[in-house]
């Protein structure tokens, strides 16, 4: 069914309306305080990931220091909150993210002028140097950065508007959701502008862009400045949500995490960083409450994505929906469920081995007994290790047995789809 009717693109309207409804009704499903906090963090990280994808996915600029703009935007925003709370500045809480965005843009104008003079690996190294420079300054200038303790603030200040004080987490969530929707729409609109198209062209062939009369360096520069603006908005929302900003907000570790999550979501797709944000909050916030090995699992998951799904989660989702749309999913389902079942067995064995190893080393003072998936396990018993080895071995064998059949079927189906599309062309 074709949902494109000129001049109205019905499919696009359905997607955006569905996105708005999901943001609106999510608190009705996830209504607890902890769930609202997770949703708020996901929303903030989505804006940051989308702004980073303006550089990497749209412009082909691999930056190791994009969180500098969100971090500095967060610092300026939280100082603005403190000034507004003291009465020295008239600033409503709902506009604090805009302050962060303007600050991020200002930093983008300054740092981008230096970094975008070069491209490729040189650009990446310059951004890495910038993030290390700013992080060092965060400890050298405690008056602005607050030293190791950071800067804290109270988001409840001034007169309430229609009873909204931004004290309850639900009100903060809806503020983040509103800014998320507006920022997402604006960043998508950027991809449809001449500058957005030029950024794609510079990514693919900068020499040809220069040949037709455009300055590739200025295209990269303007794209970076705009992405820094949205990164600053994310920083301002983070300042409101957590009510504290520390040197960690401008660290290279945070920048590395952003890069990791964006790749996992899929840099080749506009909505990829949004999926990566969900995965990032799951690993860094939810999974870290249950295991100390969450970074190990994140690294393994990242390796699997890079190895078997270079397009990220968005690529897997898009290509699978494409197969479903053409009615060919049932042909690949037998190999898929066998491969997934084997993968789950291998994952269970690997997780059991890792958790027992952590229990025997880092948690040795608490004994050898542990709980995993609601099951009591004694990591000192050989039977537990044999069970882990059996699960891992059987799962790995099954995965290796069925992955080739799945890969061949996957390639064949997409080849058939491409051939049918080619024949349909006039």
C-alpha positions as CSV (number, residue, x, y, z in Angstrom):
1,X,0.0,0.0,0.0
2,X,1.4,3.4,-1.0
3,X,0.9,6.0,1.6
4,X,2.5,8.9,-0.3
5,X,-0.1,11.3,-1.8
6,X,1.2,14.5,-3.3
7,X,1.3,17.1,-1.8
8,X,0.5,15.1,1.4
9,X,2.9,12.4,2.6
10,X,0.5,10.4,4.8
11,X,3.1,7.9,5.9
12,X,5.4,10.6,7.2
13,X,2.5,12.2,9.1
14,X,1.6,8.9,10.6
15,X,5.2,8.3,11.8
16,X,5.4,11.8,13.4
17,X,2.0,11.5,15.0
18,X,2.9,8.1,16.4
19,X,6.1,9.5,17.8
20,X,4.2,12.3,19.5
21,X,1.6,9.9,20.9
22,X,4.3,7.6,22.2
23,X,6.0,10.5,24.1
24,X,2.6,11.7,25.4
25,X,1.4,8.3,26.7
26,X,4.6,6.7,27.8
27,X,4.2,7.9,31.4
28,X,0.9,6.1,31.6
29,X,2.7,2.8,31.0
30,X,5.9,3.5,32.9
31,X,4.5,5.5,35.8
32,X,6.9,4.8,38.6
33,X,9.5,7.4,39.7
34,X,12.4,5.2,38.5
35,X,10.8,4.6,35.1
36,X,10.2,8.3,34.6
37,X,13.8,9.0,35.4
38,X,14.9,6.4,32.9
39,X,12.6,7.9,30.2
40,X,14.0,11.3,30.9
41,X,17.6,10.1,30.5
42,X,16.7,8.4,27.3
43,X,15.1,11.5,25.9
44,X,18.1,13.6,26.7
45,X,20.5,11.0,25.2
46,X,18.3,10.8,22.1
47,X,18.8,14.5,21.4
48,X,22.5,14.2,22.0
49,X,22.8,11.1,19.8
50,X,20.8,12.8,17.0
51,X,23.0,15.9,17.2
52,X,26.1,13.7,17.0
53,X,24.7,11.9,14.0
54,X,24.4,15.2,12.2
55,X,28.2,15.1,12.2
56,X,28.9,11.4,11.7
57,X,26.0,10.1,9.8
58,X,25.1,13.1,7.7
59,X,28.5,14.8,7.3
60,X,30.9,11.9,7.7
61,X,32.8,13.7,10.6
62,X,34.0,11.3,13.3
63,X,34.3,13.4,16.4
64,X,35.7,12.2,19.7
65,X,34.7,15.3,21.5
66,X,31.1,16.0,20.7
67,X,30.1,15.9,24.4
68,X,32.2,19.1,25.0
69,X,29.3,21.1,23.5
70,X,26.6,19.3,25.6
71,X,28.8,19.6,28.7
72,X,29.7,23.2,28.4
73,X,26.0,23.9,27.5
74,X,25.0,22.2,30.7
75,X,27.5,24.3,32.8
76,X,26.2,27.6,31.3
77,X,22.6,26.4,31.7
78,X,23.0,25.5,35.4
79,X,24.7,28.8,36.1
80,X,21.7,30.4,34.4
81,X,19.4,28.4,36.8
82,X,21.3,29.7,39.8
83,X,21.2,33.3,38.6
84,X,17.5,33.0,37.9
85,X,16.9,31.4,41.4
86,X,18.8,34.4,43.0
87,X,16.7,36.9,41.1
88,X,19.6,38.2,39.0
89,X,18.2,36.9,35.8
90,X,14.7,36.5,34.4
91,X,14.7,33.0,33.0
92,X,11.9,30.4,33.1
93,X,12.9,26.8,33.6
94,X,11.3,25.8,30.2
95,X,13.8,28.0,28.4
96,X,16.9,26.8,30.2
97,X,17.7,24.2,27.5
98,X,17.7,27.1,25.0
99,X,20.4,28.8,27.1
100,X,22.4,25.5,26.9
101,X,21.8,25.4,23.1
102,X,23.1,28.9,22.6
103,X,26.2,28.1,24.7
104,X,26.8,24.9,22.8
105,X,26.5,26.9,19.5
106,X,29.0,29.5,20.8
107,X,31.5,26.7,21.6
108,X,30.8,25.1,18.2
109,X,31.7,28.4,16.5
110,X,34.9,28.6,18.5
111,X,36.1,25.0,18.4
112,X,34.6,24.2,15.0
113,X,36.6,26.9,13.3
114,X,39.8,25.1,14.3
115,X,38.7,21.5,14.0
116,X,36.9,21.7,10.6
117,X,40.0,23.2,8.8
118,X,40.9,19.5,8.4
119,X,38.9,16.4,7.7
120,X,39.1,12.7,8.2
121,X,41.5,11.3,10.8
122,X,43.1,14.8,11.5
123,X,39.6,16.2,12.4
124,X,39.0,13.3,14.8
125,X,42.4,13.8,16.5
126,X,41.7,17.6,16.9
127,X,38.4,16.9,18.5
128,X,40.1,14.4,20.9
129,X,42.6,17.1,21.8
130,X,39.8,19.6,22.4
131,X,37.9,17.3,24.8
132,X,41.0,16.6,26.8
133,X,41.8,20.3,26.9
134,X,38.3,21.2,28.2
135,X,38.4,18.4,30.7
136,X,41.7,19.7,32.1
137,X,40.3,23.2,32.3
138,X,37.4,21.9,34.3
139,X,39.8,21.1,37.2
140,X,41.9,24.3,36.7
141,X,39.0,26.8,36.9
142,X,36.8,25.8,39.8
143,X,35.0,29.1,39.7
144,X,33.1,28.1,36.6
145,X,33.3,24.3,36.7
146,X,33.0,23.8,40.4
147,X,36.1,21.6,40.7
148,X,35.5,17.9,41.5
149,X,32.2,18.6,43.2
150,X,30.7,20.3,40.1
151,X,27.9,22.9,40.1
152,X,24.5,22.1,41.6
153,X,21.2,23.9,41.4
154,X,17.6,23.7,42.3
155,X,15.2,23.5,39.3
156,X,12.3,24.7,41.3
157,X,12.5,28.5,41.3
158,X,10.4,31.4,40.3
159,X,6.6,31.5,40.1
160,X,4.8,28.4,38.8
161,X,3.0,28.5,35.5
162,X,-0.4,26.9,35.5
163,X,0.7,24.9,38.6
164,X,3.8,23.6,36.9
165,X,6.9,23.8,39.2
166,X,9.1,21.1,37.6
167,X,9.5,19.6,41.0
168,X,7.8,16.3,40.2
169,X,9.7,14.0,37.8
170,X,6.6,13.7,35.5
171,X,6.8,17.4,34.8
172,X,10.5,17.2,34.0
173,X,9.8,14.3,31.7
174,X,7.2,16.2,29.7
175,X,9.6,19.1,29.4
176,X,12.2,16.8,28.0
177,X,9.7,15.1,25.7
178,X,8.6,18.5,24.3
179,X,12.1,19.5,23.6
180,X,12.9,16.1,22.2
181,X,10.0,16.3,19.7
182,X,10.9,19.8,18.6
183,X,14.6,19.0,18.3
184,X,14.0,15.8,16.4
185,X,11.7,17.6,13.9
186,X,14.3,20.4,13.5
187,X,17.2,18.0,12.9
188,X,15.1,15.9,10.4
189,X,14.2,19.2,8.6
190,X,18.0,19.9,8.4
191,X,18.4,16.7,6.4
192,X,16.0,18.1,3.8
193,X,17.7,21.5,3.4
194,X,20.3,22.3,0.8
195,X,23.0,22.5,3.6
196,X,22.0,19.0,4.7
197,X,22.2,17.6,1.2
198,X,25.6,19.3,0.8
199,X,26.7,17.7,4.1
200,X,25.9,14.3,2.5
201,X,27.8,15.2,-0.6
202,X,30.8,16.3,1.4
203,X,30.7,13.0,3.2
204,X,30.6,11.0,0.0
205,X,32.8,13.1,-2.3
206,X,34.3,16.4,-1.1
207,X,36.3,16.8,-4.3
208,X,33.2,16.8,-6.4
209,X,31.6,19.3,-4.1
210,X,34.6,21.6,-4.5
211,X,34.5,21.1,-8.2
212,X,30.9,22.5,-8.5
213,X,31.8,25.6,-6.5
214,X,31.0,24.9,-2.8
215,X,33.5,25.1,0.0
216,X,33.5,21.7,1.7
217,X,35.2,23.2,4.8
218,X,32.4,25.7,5.4
219,X,29.8,23.0,4.9
220,X,31.5,21.0,7.7
221,X,31.8,24.1,9.8
222,X,28.1,25.1,9.6
223,X,27.0,21.5,10.2
224,X,29.1,21.3,13.3
225,X,27.8,24.6,14.7
226,X,24.2,23.5,14.2
227,X,24.9,20.1,15.8
228,X,26.6,21.8,18.7
229,X,23.4,23.8,19.3
230,X,21.3,20.7,19.7
231,X,24.0,19.1,21.8
232,X,23.8,22.2,24.1
233,X,20.0,21.7,24.3
234,X,20.6,18.1,25.5
235,X,23.1,19.5,28.1
236,X,20.6,22.0,29.4
237,X,18.0,19.3,29.8
238,X,20.5,17.2,31.6
239,X,21.2,20.1,34.0
240,X,17.5,20.4,34.8
241,X,17.0,16.6,35.2
242,X,19.9,15.9,37.5
243,X,20.3,19.4,39.0
244,X,24.1,19.0,39.0
245,X,26.8,19.2,36.4
246,X,30.4,17.9,36.9
247,X,33.6,17.5,35.0
248,X,32.4,14.1,33.9
249,X,30.0,15.9,31.5
250,X,33.0,17.1,29.4
251,X,35.1,14.0,29.7
252,X,36.5,11.8,26.9
253,X,34.8,8.8,28.5
254,X,31.4,10.3,28.0
255,X,32.3,11.1,24.4
256,X,33.4,7.5,23.9
257,X,30.1,6.2,25.3
258,X,28.1,8.5,22.9
259,X,30.1,7.2,20.0
260,X,29.5,3.6,21.1
261,X,25.7,4.0,21.5
262,X,25.4,5.9,18.2
263,X,27.1,3.1,16.3
264,X,25.0,0.5,18.0
265,X,21.8,2.3,17.0
266,X,23.0,2.8,13.4
267,X,24.7,5.9,12.0
268,X,23.3,5.3,8.5
269,X,19.7,6.0,9.7
270,X,18.2,9.1,11.1
271,X,16.4,7.3,14.0
272,X,19.4,5.0,14.7
273,X,20.8,7.2,17.6
274,X,17.4,7.0,19.2
275,X,17.6,3.2,19.4
276,X,21.2,3.6,20.6
277,X,20.0,5.9,23.4
278,X,17.6,3.2,24.7
279,X,20.4,0.6,24.6
280,X,22.8,3.1,26.3
281,X,20.5,3.8,29.2
282,X,19.7,0.1,29.5
283,X,23.4,-0.9,29.9
284,X,24.6,2.1,31.9
285,X,21.7,2.6,34.2
286,X,19.5,-0.5,34.4
287,X,22.0,-3.3,33.8
288,X,24.7,-1.7,36.0
289,X,22.3,-2.1,39.0
290,X,22.4,-5.9,38.6
291,X,26.0,-6.7,37.6
292,X,29.4,-5.2,37.8
293,X,30.2,-6.7,34.4
294,X,27.9,-4.4,32.5
295,X,30.7,-2.7,30.6
296,X,32.0,-6.1,29.5
297,X,28.5,-7.0,28.2
298,X,28.3,-3.7,26.4
299,X,31.7,-4.3,24.7
300,X,30.7,-7.7,23.6
301,X,27.4,-6.4,22.3
302,X,29.1,-3.7,20.4
303,X,31.5,-6.2,18.8
304,X,28.6,-8.4,17.7
305,X,26.8,-5.4,16.1
306,X,29.9,-4.3,14.3
307,X,30.7,-7.8,13.1
308,X,27.3,-9.0,12.1
309,X,25.1,-5.9,11.7
310,X,27.2,-2.9,10.5
311,X,24.0,-0.9,10.0
312,X,23.2,-1.1,13.7
313,X,19.9,-1.9,15.2
314,X,18.2,0.5,12.8
315,X,19.6,-1.4,9.9
316,X,18.3,-4.7,11.2
317,X,14.9,-3.3,11.9
318,X,14.6,-1.5,8.5
319,X,15.8,-4.5,6.5
320,X,13.5,-6.9,8.4
321,X,10.5,-4.7,7.8
322,X,11.4,-4.6,4.2
323,X,11.3,-8.4,4.0
324,X,7.9,-8.4,5.8
325,X,6.5,-5.8,3.5
326,X,7.2,-7.9,0.5
327,X,5.8,-11.0,2.1
328,X,9.0,-13.0,2.3
329,X,9.5,-13.3,6.0
330,X,8.2,-16.8,6.4
331,X,10.9,-18.1,4.1
332,X,13.7,-16.9,6.4
333,X,11.9,-17.5,9.7
334,X,13.0,-21.2,10.2
335,X,16.7,-20.4,10.0
336,X,16.2,-17.2,12.0
337,X,14.5,-18.8,15.1
338,X,17.0,-21.6,15.2
339,X,19.9,-19.2,15.0
340,X,18.3,-16.9,17.7
341,X,17.6,-19.9,20.0
342,X,21.2,-21.1,19.7
343,X,22.4,-17.5,20.3
344,X,20.3,-17.3,23.5
345,X,21.8,-20.6,24.7
346,X,25.3,-19.4,24.1
347,X,24.5,-16.0,25.8
348,X,23.1,-17.8,28.9
349,X,26.3,-19.9,29.1
350,X,28.6,-16.9,28.7
351,X,26.7,-14.8,31.2
352,X,26.8,-17.7,33.7
353,X,30.5,-18.1,33.3
354,X,31.2,-14.3,33.6
355,X,29.0,-13.9,36.7
356,X,30.6,-16.9,38.4
357,X,34.1,-15.6,37.5
358,X,33.2,-12.2,39.0
359,X,31.8,-13.9,42.1
360,X,35.1,-15.9,42.5
361,X,37.3,-12.8,42.1
362,X,35.7,-9.4,42.9
363,X,33.0,-10.8,45.2
364,X,35.1,-13.5,46.9
365,X,34.7,-12.0,50.3
366,X,30.9,-12.6,50.1
367,X,31.3,-16.3,49.5
368,X,30.7,-18.5,46.5
369,X,26.9,-18.5,46.5
370,X,25.1,-16.2,44.1
371,X,21.7,-15.5,42.5
372,X,21.3,-15.4,38.7
373,X,18.0,-15.2,37.0
374,X,16.3,-16.1,40.3
375,X,18.3,-19.3,40.6
376,X,20.7,-20.1,43.5
377,X,24.2,-21.0,42.1
378,X,27.3,-22.0,43.9
379,X,30.3,-20.8,41.8
380,X,32.6,-23.2,43.7
381,X,30.9,-26.3,42.4
382,X,32.3,-27.9,39.3
383,X,28.8,-28.8,38.1
384,X,27.9,-25.1,37.7
385,X,31.0,-24.6,35.5
386,X,30.1,-27.7,33.5
387,X,26.6,-26.5,32.9
388,X,27.9,-23.1,31.8
389,X,30.3,-24.8,29.4
390,X,27.6,-27.1,28.0
391,X,25.3,-24.1,27.4
392,X,28.0,-22.1,25.7
393,X,29.3,-25.0,23.6
394,X,25.8,-26.1,22.4
395,X,24.7,-22.5,21.7
396,X,27.9,-21.7,19.8
397,X,27.7,-24.8,17.7
398,X,24.0,-24.2,16.9
399,X,24.7,-20.5,16.0
400,X,27.6,-21.5,13.8
401,X,25.5,-24.2,12.2
402,X,22.6,-21.9,11.3
403,X,24.2,-18.5,10.7
404,X,25.3,-19.4,7.1
405,X,21.9,-20.6,6.1
406,X,20.3,-17.5,7.5
407,X,22.9,-15.2,5.8
408,X,22.4,-16.9,2.5
409,X,18.6,-16.7,2.8
410,X,18.8,-13.0,3.9
411,X,21.0,-12.1,0.9
412,X,18.8,-14.1,-1.5
413,X,15.6,-12.4,-0.4
414,X,17.0,-8.9,-0.6
415,X,18.4,-9.8,-4.1
416,X,14.9,-10.8,-5.2
417,X,13.5,-7.6,-3.8
418,X,16.1,-5.5,-5.6
419,X,15.4,-7.4,-8.8
420,X,11.7,-6.8,-8.5
421,X,12.3,-3.1,-7.9
422,X,14.6,-2.9,-11.0
423,X,12.0,-4.6,-13.2
424,X,9.3,-2.2,-11.9
425,X,11.2,0.8,-13.1
426,X,10.0,2.2,-16.4
